[in-house]
Amino acid sequence: MSTVNILLAGFGGQGILFAGKILAYAGLMDGKEVSWLPSYGPEMRGGTANCSVCISDLPIGSPLITEPDYLIAMNRPSLEKFVGSVVPGGKIFVESSLIDQKVERTDVETFYVPATALAEENDLKGLANIILLGKVLSELGFLSAESVEKAINKCVPPKKAHLIVHNLRAIELGGKQ
């Protein structure tokens, strides 16, 4: 691995920025260079939200990602907006509980993960973002499980520490998809 560019996109309130922060911290804990660039509309919940995460062995020149290697799309407008920007040979992760559209590109690998349905079935409501993140982490393959656990411990606020175990379960569930 030299550099991996990941774009996470969806509606505000779906945990896009939180999932991106976990990715960035996991990279940092593994000694990588990282950048985390959030972007969201003024509406917050219900508005658009996306997050660019760059993880690299080399210094990062710009945090802006225009051609992601990986795309996590948690709603249809985000998939439609960013599907064309993924580099050939890249990977797209689609929240298939909420998106009924199929990716027509043949030069990328696409994973359809029913994350919201899986979250509800496994008593992990609200953790669809982390289930998708688990799938992405299993495909990336270079961030250690220990670093991901440390990142979750860092990102979950102390007043919600009881949710750490649920986030770890969601990562594990996503990795099995």
Secondary structure, DSSP 4 states (H G I P E B T S, - for coil): --EEEEEEEEEBTS-HHHHHHHHHHHHHHTT-EEEEEEEE-TT-BTSEEEEEEEEESS--S-S--SS-SEEEE-SHHHHHHHGGGSPTT-EEEEETTT--PPP--SSSEEEEE-HHHHHHHTT-TT-HHHHHHHHHHHHH--S-HHHHHHHHHHHS-GGGGGGHHHHHHHHHHHHT-
